[in-house]
Amino acid sequence: MNFRKIFLVIIDIVVINLSYLLGFLLKFDWNIPTFYWKMYIEYILPIIVIKLIIFALFKLYRIMWKYARFGELFRIIVATLIANIITTVFLIQMKVGFPRSVLVFAFLMDIFFITATRYLSKARKNLIFSIPFENPKRALIVGAGDAGVLVLKELKKHPELGYKVVAFIDDDKEKIGKEILSVPVCGGKEKIISTISEYSINEVILAMPSVDRRIQRDISEICSKLNIKIKIIPGMYELVEDDKLNIKDLRDVKIDDLLGRDEIKLNQDVLNTFLKDKVIMVTGGGGSIGSELCRQIVKFSPKKLIILDIYENNAYDIQMELLRHYKNIDLTVEIESIRDKERFDIIMNKYKPNVVFHAAAHKHVPLMENSPTAAIKNNVFGTLNVIKACDKYKVERFVLISTDKAVNPTSVMGTTKRICEMMVQIYNAKSKTEYVAVRFGNVLGSNGSVIPLFINQIKEGGPVTVTHEDIIRYFMTIPEACGLVLQAGAIAKGGEIFILDMGEPVKILDLAKNLIKLAGLEPYKDIDIKITGLRPGEKLYEEILLNMENAFATEYEKIFIEKPIVHDEQAFNRGLEKLDKVKNTLSKKEVTDALKEIVPTFKPDLERV
């Protein structure tokens, strides 16, 4: 029995005592004769026991009274009536002469008090049934539509969360100046700052399921100017169904909520046709992108999923996660390097996959500047091993994970990925396997990316390090990136480089400031921001990923295809031969010269303007 049930039992004991005691006092004009007083003392205990047993049998201690309706009220009346009838029969059998007026009065008082103590909880007027808060958080709800009203109602039902909604903000002119459940609608988003000040707001709740991300970002930025904590309702981008909302799922605004654009919508039927009952291999399947690909692929019931990765810890983690959630999945993990051509051939021959998603790569720009031959061995020749094996074992489709850093590259890593894109188009022209590349920008929250770095720096008390005040990047979420990869693989005909319209670029300095504010801190005051200078191979401005003059749209929103380029295969192969000769050199100049021969647009770090 929990505390709430115990408390109700204690209340009922008090109520039963009071009912009979008041009955006797009224009957005898506040002067109970000694005979009746002794009778009351002797038999009140068995009376209490009988009534509590009847109440328990009618499950009066199991009802969630804040949700109670007429049915629960009727149950109280019936339980009280039966309890009093049995009590009266007991007293008659024991030849106890309680006055009839006292018995009737006790019955009526039982109904009144027992009902009142339950329904005061529902009305929220009795602090006994709720956790009192001396200083509840004063909340402003942005969005006075159905979702906002639902948030208000739920917060009223859950005072234990410690919120008091004091104002609404909404752009609907018909709502401005009016009240919703006694809460005023103070104005549109231009009134957010003044409302926060006037009403002493501690927290802002965004409750706008149908609003696009750009508007949400703008509102969040307005609130963040005053360092106000912001929360968001669950399912922010899905309509609230059936008027149901688990208010305890209110969460903090995350940085990916501030991208300023909506995520792509995927064609589930096309993906189902592409992946269902197929043998799928994901190289680099333990990494940020690879593991998310696996999570999304298993939803389409592949015949078999093979995760290949050189790092066993990550591969083990995603293996255990998938097996927990998908009991019937046919899943195999192979710990192997794509550099080992012989071993990779053996694995491909064993499983003969229908589709290969190639996510295995060295991706860290500064590290690859320091270890360029590692990038060449893994990204170039490792990928070449995978591409050749796909052709040899008649894989239906090969999907390369590429990067915006492959566009006019200034880094070794970006150049090796551009070479991989060239391989895709060269081999697609001569193989029955359909080869395709998917190019996207930076991924929020991926291993080694700027977001986890900033978060750790904030946790450590700062400073947060930004390489340049004006550096910008394009961002997408990991699920969004992987959705694009799957969609591209599904609609590919071979030879395409798919790219995503990722909207406006994000200034990294602003990103750092927003992360600090989302942590409830103030930039430069609580957490300092330090400019450290561009790192080797790092661009100040990423190339515009989507150049409409060199791309055309697909039937899928925000997914585009770069116009194909015809490559000179003989020249490309000569370049690979020279690259192969320098893959173990210690001379960075020899490496960059060999890379430039294959990718003339490569501007090494020393030549960056």
N, C-alpha and C positions, 0 to 999 in steps of 0.2 A: 504494500500500500504506500503510495507516494505522499508527500507532504500535503498536497492539495486535498486528497481524500481524507487524510487524518484530520485536517482542519475542518472539513465539512462535517465529519462525525462529531467533533467537539462542539461545533455550532449547533448541530441537531440535539445533542445532549442538553445544552443550555436552553434551547427552544422548548423542548419537552418539559423540562423543569419549570420554566417560566409559564407555560400554558396552564399547568395544573395549579401552580402557586398563585397566579393571577386569578384563576377561577375561584379558588378558595377565598382569596382576599375580597373579591367582589361579592361573593355569596354571603360572607359574614361581615361585610362592611368594615374591612381592613382589621378585623380582630378575630383570628382563627381560634376556635375552641381547642383546648389541649387534646381532647379525644381525636379530633380530625387531624391535628398537627402530627400526633404520633402515628396515625394511620398513613398519612402522607409520607413521613420519613421511612416507614417500614416497607411500603410497596412501590415507591418511586423507582428503585433500582430495577426490579423485574419489569416494570412498565417500560423503562428506557430500553432494556435488552430486547423485549418483544418488538418494539417499534423499530429499533435499528436493524433487527433481522429482516423485518418486512421491507424496510427501505432498501436494504441491500439486495433482497430478492427481486425487487422492482428496478434494480440497477440505477438507483438515484445517484450513486457515487461514481458512475462511469460515464455520465452524460457530459459532453462539452457544452457547458451552459451558455457560452458566448454565441453558439450557433443554434441555440434552442428555439423551437417554434411551438405552436399550439399543442402538438402531440406530446411534447415533454411536459407542458402544463397539465394536460389531462392525466398523464402518468402520475404526477405528484398528487393530484386530487384522489385518484383511485388508491394509490399506495397509502395515503393518509387515512382515507375512509376505512380500508381494510385493517390497517394497524390499530385504529381506534375501536373497531368492532371486536377484533380479537382481544384487545386489552380489556374491553368491557365484559366480554364473556369470561375472561380470566378472573376479573374482580368479582363477578357474580359467583363463579365456581368457588372462589376463596371466601365467599360471604363477606366481602368487604363493602361497606356501605358508603361509597362515594356518592355525594349528591348528584342527581341527574343533570342539574344545571352546570355543575363543574365539568362533567363528562362532555356535554355539548359545547361548552365554552372552550375546553381543551382541544376538541376536534377543529373548531373554527380557527383557533389561534395556531394550531399546527399547520393548517393549510396556508394561512396568511404568512407566518414567519418563515416556513420552509420554502415557500415560493419566493418570498421577498429576498431571502439570502442568496438564492440561486440567480434570480434575474437582476439583482443589483450588479452582479458580475457582468451580465450581458450589457447593461446600461453603462458600465464603466464609471459609476458614480461612487462605488465603494472601494476604497483603496485597499481593503483587506484582500480583495481578489486580484489585485494587480500590483506590480512592483512600482512603488512610487519613485519618481525622479525629481529631486529638488531643482535641478537645472537641466531640463530637457534641451536637446539640440533644436534650435529654431531653424526650421527648414523652409526653403523656397522651392516650389515645384514649377519647373519650366515646361509648359504644356498643360493647358486646362481642358484637353479633350477627354475621351473615354479612358485612355491610359492614365492620365494625370489624376482623374477623379478616382479611379481604381486604386492608385497608389495612396491617395488621401484616405480612402475608406480602410485600406489594409493597415495603414499606420495608426489609425484610430483604434483598430481592433488589437493592435500589438503595442501597447504602451511600454512593454518591457524593452522595446528597442530604443526607447529614449528619444523619440522625435515629437516635435510639436510643429505642425504645418501652419504657418502664419500668413502665407501669401502665395498667389499664383502669378505667373507671367504667361501671356499668350498674345499672339498678334491678331487674333480675331476681334475686330472692333465691336462686335455684338456682345462679347463677353466682358470687355474692359469696363471697369466701374461697377460690375455686379459681383455677387457673392456666390460661392459654391460650397454648400454645407458650412456656411458661416465663415468661409475663408475668402478674402477679397481677391479679385483679379486686378492687379495694379497697373497693367499696361503691357506693351509689346517689349521685344528684346532690348529696345533702346532704354527701357526703364530698369533693366537688371541691376545696374550699379547703384542707382538711387534707391531702389527697393531694398537691396542688401544693406545699405547704410541706414535707411529709415526704420527697418524692421529688425535690425541687429541680427541678421542672418548668420548662422554658423555653418550651414551646409546647403548645397544646391542639388536638387534631384532632377535629372533630365528624363522626361517622360514623353517622348515623341517617337512612337514606333515607325511612323511613316515618313519621317523627315530624312532627307539625304544627308550624307556625311559632311558635306561642305558646310551646311547650316549648323550641324552639331559642332563642328570644329570651331566655327565662329563664336557660338554661344559659350563654348568651353574656354576660349581665349578671353572673352569678356569677363567671365567669372574668375579666371586665374589672375587677372590684374590685381584683384584684392586678396589673393592667396586664400580663397575660399575652397573648402573641400567639395569635390563634385562626385556624385554617385549617379549611376545609370541603371535603369530598370533591366531585368533580364529579358533576353529576346528583343533587344532594342530595334533590330531591323526586321522583326517579324511582328505581324499584328497579334495583339493579345486575344486569345481565343476563349470563348465561353466565359468571359468575365472572371477568369481565374488568374491569380498572380501570387507566386510565393514571394512575399515581400522580403523574406529572409535572404533571398538571393540577390538583393540589391548589392551591386558591386562598385568598386572604384572605377572611374574612367581610366582606360588603359591607353597607352600611346598609339596603338593601332586604331583606336576609335577616332583619332585625330588626323587620319590620313587625308581627309578632305574629299573622299570619293567613295562610291559604293563598290562593293566587291563584285566580281564577275559572276554571272549566272551560267551554270553548266547545263548541258543537255543530257539529262540522266538516261534517256533511251539510247542515245548514240553511245554513251560510255558503257552501258550495259551490253550492247552488241559487241563492243570492242574488247571487253575484259571477261565477260562471263564464260566460264568453262574453258578458259585459256590457261596455258602454262606461262607464267609471268616471272621474269627475273628483274631484280633491282640491284644494280651494282652501287656500292656505297650506301647500301640499304640501312645502315645504322646511323648515318648522319642526319642533320636537321631536315634536309629536303628528302633524302632517301627514306627515312622513317615515316615521314608524313605521307609520302607516296604509298608506302605499304599500308598505312591506316586507311587511306581512301580506296586503294585497290581492293582490299578484302571485302569491302561493302558490296562489291559487284560479283561475289562468288566465283573467283577464279578456280580453275581446276587444280592448280598448284601455284604456290608462291615461293620463289627462291630468293633469299636475301644473301647477297655476297658482299663481304666487307673484310678488310684487313685488320680492323680494330674489333677485337672480340667483345669488349665490354659493352659498347653501344649496340652491337648486333644481338647480344644476349638480352639487353634491356627491351628492345623492340620485339624480340621473339617472345619473351615472357608476357609482355603487354598484350600482344595479339592473341596468344593462347588463352589468356584470361577472359578475353571478351568474345572470342570466336572459337567455340569448343570443337567445331567440326572442320576447321580449316586444315588443309594439307600444306604444311609449312616446313621448309627446309632452310637451314642456315649453313652457308659455306664460308669458312674463314680462309680467304685467299686473296692474293694481290693480282690486279689486272696486268701488272708488269710481267708476271710469269706466264708467258705465252703457252707453254706446254701444258701447265696445270689448268689454265683457263680453257684450253681446247678440250681437255678431258672432261671438265665440268659441263661444258656446252654439249658435248656428245652424249653425256649421261642424261641430261634433262631435256635437251632439244626444245628450248622455250619458243613460244609463238611470238612473244613481245619482250624486248629488252629495254628497260629504262636505265640510261647510263648517267648515274649521279656521282660516281667515284671520281674524285679530282682533288688536287691541291688548290686551294682557293684564296689563301691569305696573301694579299699583294706584297706587303713589306717582307714577309718571310721568304717568298719566292724570289724577291729581288736579291736577297742574301744567298739563296740556294737555287739558282736558276736551273741547274742541271736536274734537280729533283722534279721541278715542274715539267721539264722536257721529257724525262723518263716516264713520269706518271701520266701527265695530261695529254702529251702527244703520242708517245709510243704505247702507253697503256691503252689509250683509246683506240689506237690503230689495231691493237690485238683484239679488242672487243669487236670492232667494225669488221675485221677480216673473218672472225669466228662466226659472226652473224650471217655473213655471206656464205661461208662454208657449210653451215648447218641449217641453212634455208630458214632463218628467222623471218617471220612475216613483216615485222616492223621494229625499227630501232629508233629510240628517242633520246637525243643528246640534251643534257642540261647545260645551257650556255649562259652567258652573262653580258650585261651592257658594257663591261670593260673590254669586250672584244671589238667594240666599235672604235676605230682609229686608236688603237691601244698605245698606252704610254708605259705599260708594265709588262714584265715577262709573263705573269699569269694571264693577263688579258690577251697577249699575243698567242700563247699556247691554246687558249680557247678559240681564238679566231682560226687557227690552223685546224682545230677539230671541226669547226663549221665548214671549212673548205673540204675536209675529208668527207663529210656527210654528203655534200653535193656532188663530189667526184665519184664516190662509190655508188650513189643512187643512180647515176647515169649508166652504170655498167652491171648492176646487180639486180636480181629479182627481189631482194629485200628492199623495203621502202625505208629510206633513211630520212630523218627529220630532226631539226634542232629547234629548241625553244629558248629564247633569249629574254631574260628579265633582269630587273635591277636588284638593289639590295633587299635582303629579306629580314624583316623585323624579328629579332629574337633568335636568329640562328647562331650556332656555336661560333664564337669568336667575333660576332658582329658588334656594332657600336652600342646597341641597346643593353645587352648584358654587361658590357664594360662600364657604361654610365651608371647602371643600377648598382653594381658592386662598388664603384667609386662613391656613390651617394651613401650607401650603407656604411662605408668606412669613414664618412665625414668629409669627403672631398680631398683635394679639388677634383672637379670633373675636367678632363683634358679634351680639348678640341684642337684639331691641327691648324685650322685657319678660320678667321672670323667670317669669311664669305663662302666657305666650302658648302656645296649643295649636293644632294643625292636624291634619286628616285627610290621610293620604298614600296614594298608590298608585304602582305602577311604570308607566313609559311603555307597555310591552307590555300590561300589564293594562288600562290606560285605553283603549288602542286596540282591544283585544279586546272590551271592553264596547261601544264605539262600533259595531263591526262586528256584534256579536250583536244589539244594539238595532235597528240598521238592518234586520237580517234578519228579525226577528220583529215589526216595527212594523206596525200597521194604520192609523196616522195619528193625529196629535194628541197622542201620548204624550210625557211627559217622563220618561225613564228615569233611575233613580238606582241607585247601588251601595251595598250595605252594606259600608262600609269598615272596620268593626271599631272598635277603641278609638282615640281621638285620641292624638296624639303630642305631648309637651311639647317645644317647640323647644329649651329649655335642655338637656334630656336628650339630644336629637338632637345638639347641638353637642358635649356631653361624649363621647357614643359615637363620633362621628367622630374626635375627638382620640385616644381610646383605640385605635380601629381603626388609627390611624396609628402606634401603638406609643409614644404620648406620654402624659403625665399632665396632665389639666386643671388650670389655675391654677398649675402648677409649670413645665411645659415650654411650655404655650400658655395665655395668659390669656384669660378670657371677659369681655367688656365689655357691660354693659347700656346701650343707647343711647336707649331711649324709643320709644313707638309712632310709626310714620310716618303721614303724612296718609292718611286713608281706611282705615287698617288696624284690623281688629277684634282684640280681645284673645282672644275665644272665637269660633270659627266656629260658625254655627248647626248644630244636629244635622241632618246631611244627610238621614238617614232617620228621619222621624217616622212611626211605624207607624200612628198615628191618621189620617194623611193620605196613606197609601200602601197598595198591595196587591201581593202577591207575584206573580211570573210563574212559569212552570214551570222557569225556569232559576235555579240556586242563586245567591243574593246579588244578583239583579237584580230591582228593584222598579219600580213605576210610580206616580208621583204622581197622585192623583185629579185628573181634569181640572177646569179652571175655565172657566166661560163668560165671555168678555170682551165688553164693550160696544164693538163695532167702531167705531161713530160717535165715541164719546168717545176711543177710542184714536187715530183718524185726526186728530181735532182736536188732540190732544196732539202728534202727529207734526208737524203744521203749525207749531205754536208752536216745537217743537224745531228745525225747519228754519230758522226765522227767526233763531234765536240761535246757529246753528252756526258763525258767524264772529265772535261777540262776544268781547270781552276781559273781560266781567263774569262771574265765576264764579257770582255770585248769580242772574243771569238763567238761566244754564245749569241750576243746581240746582233753581230754581223750575220750569223747564220739565220737567225729569226727574221731579220730585215729582208733577207733574200726571198723568203717565202711570203712575208707580209710587209710590203714596201711602206705601208702607212704607219708602221710601228715607229714611234718616237721614244727612244730610250730615255731614261731619267735624266741623263746628262745633257740631252738635246731638248729637253722640255722648255718651251718658251714661256 
